[in-house]
Amino acid sequence: MQLDYFARMAARSAVAPARWRRPFLIWLDGIEKGWTIPVLIVGFASIWLLFLVIAYQSGDLHADALETWSLGREFAWGYPKHPPLMGWVAWLWTLVFPLTDWSFQLLSMTNAAVALWAVDLIARRFVRGDSRAVVLLLLMLLPAYQFHAQRFNANTVLLAIWPLATYCFLRSFETRAIGWAAAAGFLSALAMLGKYYSIFLVGSFVLAAVVHPQRAIYFRSWAPWVSALTGIVALGPHIHWLATTGAAPFAYALDVHGGLGFAQSLQEAGMFVLGLAATMALPAIVWVLSAELRLKYFRADFRAMSPGLLLLFWVFIATVLLPVATTVAVGTDMPSLWALQGLFLPAILIVCGARFTLERLYVVNMVVFVAGIAVIATVVAAPIHAIYRNSINPNERTYYRLAAQELTNRWHQMTDRPMPRISGDDGLAFATAFYSPDHPLYGRPFQFQYTWGMPRPTTLQRGWAAMCFATDSVCVAWMDRVAALEPQHVRFDFEVQPRLWGQAGIPATVSALMVLPRANEATTPGPPSGGAEDFSSSHRQ
């Protein structure tokens, strides 16, 4: 009875749609004409870009994005903390765009838009028309493509790379063409250069091909071997860098994320799966309410899954199980945040694997729901968030730019030379490197980022500065020890107070230490991101 009622309602809407629905129906008619999906993606990226601009009127870029830019200032085949892709992308972006908040927010949303476009490339292999839009609409209900995306870092750079690599692997498996095989290998290597977590994607490709019924045809072709060779060649310079520098990123990962006992690692594995399930809850609810009683066909649809979708199914299963198994076997944590770039797979499997196409009544409802969330977030939630961070509960990002500007002003009151290096609290240091007109280099080597080591005397003599929040006793105590090394230091505290739309916010106190360059010292700052001469390991704590 309930199914008949909704079916009749959908049929009536199709024959005589309400007037307000007709523009949406015209828009949906344009999917196969080639303009609707681009409009959807660009519209999504634009409205959420506006959200970011408004919401962070009283807040600066996330420290991860600032760190990404600091890494990218020096081209290298690897960095002590992360693989190099995120730094490369930030460097290329700033060749065209200025060093501003809106520029990096645009980078974040462009990355999300490319990710959604890549997902549509996969979806159109299996469905046409409205179902392509439904896949993207469900993904737009995830927090991955706006809130997660705004932190442009080693995780979010994978949002676009994973679906692109998956698309090329799918085409390679289907066609065994050399071009698609090489593209799959190259993009898989690029994913590894984004974050080593992508080994799970590469492993998933291998396992999916092994268990697929058409595995014999695939492995008797040149395709898998071309992919492997291309990937190895593409990774060659980075592998050489790892071999000649002591594989610092692996040491960092094990030091920060490893060392868990069996019971704790089991808990981490469970939280990983629960975190993914919670992230997918909203789009899952929307799909269930739209599909209604037709969900009873799920088992039959799964058994009738096409070979391409079956391949993607095994890729998805492996991208979940491999991290879980690794967490338990190695004893490491595994935040579900690291896996968000792979959640496009269940959306494709559910929508493209269904024997039915949602009636336009439900598709239009979904469009209105997704658009309504974005509009309400931008018009209502974004200003509230800006006011909240300015006047009620500010965080570190509220003060980054203000502190960087004040420190730069104080520096130039005492010397006409540019500030060469900045250290101290990571967020404040990255912010000063980004926001200060001097763009000083981040002064602590990344391999020692989480140890409070002491700068060498020669580093101090060339000019050096540091900032800590006055409430950070560990950072302030470290700054006291640095001051004891150099008698000719300048130590002071200052207050920064944000303002939002004419309203004064909650002030914060920042402690600063400056060591001005000696008269006979050049101000050349030395290697970016902290060379060996900038840090005395004998003073490590």
Summary of the structure (lengths in Angstrom):
residues: 541
radius of gyration: 26.1
end to end distance: 71.9
largest distance: 89.3
contacts: 1856
relative contact order: 0.12
helix: 67%
strand: 6%
